[in-house]
């Protein structure tokens, strides 16, 4: 990735991610995962974006954005749920590595969201640390009070994650000045396409 300062602007970074996704969808990727690419990126890292996505094995983030070694930072948790380690990691890449774009990527048929829908419908809270995931996703499911709750809950959970990151203590100031962009998007499992959520869908802050 070029160290050109223009390449690190939020709008340019987002355009590069989406261009990579179009290459991926069209079957014309530029980047393969081979050792020469790894060796070429073995010096100082200069990523231009961080993508927070789900652990789902069908959504490998470097692949769907057609990115090579050293170009993006990737964080994956169940349904992109935030905790202090995730927020601290994002604060690090923004503050120390100069990343200017954070993307929160949800996807359809998300198992963690489905588990939360089932838990709320049944009234049975799962045990272990899975309960933490369910508790963090539950507000989005409640907001999506609808017979077809799952896809709506996925979208609302992306919105809430974006809003929480925009309000983060160390991210709010660069977001307010436009130095940092935090955007939400959805991945289509069938087509491989990434679609940005409209701005009005990522503007609200989570309650409480």
ChimeraX attribute file (.defattr): number of C-alpha atoms within 10 A of each C-alpha:
attribute: neighborCount
match mode: 1-to-1
recipient: residues
	/A:1	16
	/A:2	11
	/A:3	10
	/A:4	8
	/A:5	8
	/A:6	11
	/A:7	18
	/A:8	23
	/A:9	20
	/A:10	22
	/A:11	15
	/A:12	14
	/A:13	23
	/A:14	23
	/A:15	12
	/A:16	18
	/A:17	23
	/A:18	18
	/A:19	14
	/A:20	22
	/A:21	25
	/A:22	19
	/A:23	16
	/A:24	20
	/A:25	17
	/A:26	12
	/A:27	9
	/A:28	12
	/A:29	17
	/A:30	11
	/A:31	17
	/A:32	13
	/A:33	12
	/A:34	10
	/A:35	10
	/A:36	11
	/A:37	14
	/A:38	13
	/A:39	10
	/A:40	10
	/A:41	16
	/A:42	11
	/A:43	9
	/A:44	8
	/A:45	14
	/A:46	19
	/A:47	24
	/A:48	30
	/A:49	27
	/A:50	23
	/A:51	24
	/A:52	26
	/A:53	26
	/A:54	24
	/A:55	18
	/A:56	16
	/A:57	7
	/A:58	11
	/A:59	19
	/A:60	14
	/A:61	22
	/A:62	20
	/A:63	16
	/A:64	22
	/A:65	25
	/A:66	23
	/A:67	22
	/A:68	18
	/A:69	22
	/A:70	18
	/A:71	19
	/A:72	24
	/A:73	21
	/A:74	16
	/A:75	17
	/A:76	20
	/A:77	16
	/A:78	18
	/A:79	28
	/A:80	23
	/A:81	23
	/A:82	19
	/A:83	13
	/A:84	8
	/A:85	9
	/A:86	16
	/A:87	16
	/A:88	14
	/A:89	16
	/A:90	23
	/A:91	19
	/A:92	14
	/A:93	19
	/A:94	22
	/A:95	14
	/A:96	9
	/A:97	15
	/A:98	18
	/A:99	26
	/A:100	27
	/A:101	26
	/A:102	27
	/A:103	21
	/A:104	26
	/A:105	27
	/A:106	27
	/A:107	23
	/A:108	17
	/A:109	14
	/A:110	18
	/A:111	16
	/A:112	22
	/A:113	27
	/A:114	19
	/A:115	20
	/A:116	28
	/A:117	21
	/A:118	15
	/A:119	17
	/A:120	15
	/A:121	9
	/A:122	9
	/A:123	9
	/A:124	10
	/A:125	16
	/A:126	15
	/A:127	8
	/A:128	8
	/A:129	8
	/A:130	14
	/A:131	15
	/A:132	15
	/A:133	22
	/A:134	25
	/A:135	16
	/A:136	18
	/A:137	29
	/A:138	20
	/A:139	17
	/A:140	26
	/A:141	25
	/A:142	15
	/A:143	13
	/A:144	19
	/A:145	12
	/A:146	12
	/A:147	7
	/A:148	9
	/A:149	17
	/A:150	24
	/A:151	18
	/A:152	17
	/A:153	27
	/A:154	24
	/A:155	23
	/A:156	24
	/A:157	29
	/A:158	29
	/A:159	26
	/A:160	23
	/A:161	28
	/A:162	28
	/A:163	21
	/A:164	19
	/A:165	22
	/A:166	24
	/A:167	16
	/A:168	15
	/A:169	11
	/A:170	17
	/A:171	21
	/A:172	15
	/A:173	14
	/A:174	15
	/A:175	18
	/A:176	12
	/A:177	9
	/A:178	14
	/A:179	16
	/A:180	23
	/A:181	23
	/A:182	22
	/A:183	27
	/A:184	26
	/A:185	20
	/A:186	19
	/A:187	18
	/A:188	14
	/A:189	13
	/A:190	7
	/A:191	9
	/A:192	17
	/A:193	18
	/A:194	21
	/A:195	15
	/A:196	18
	/A:197	16
	/A:198	11
	/A:199	11
	/A:200	8
	/A:201	17
	/A:202	23
	/A:203	14
	/A:204	14
	/A:205	15
	/A:206	16
	/A:207	8
	/A:208	3
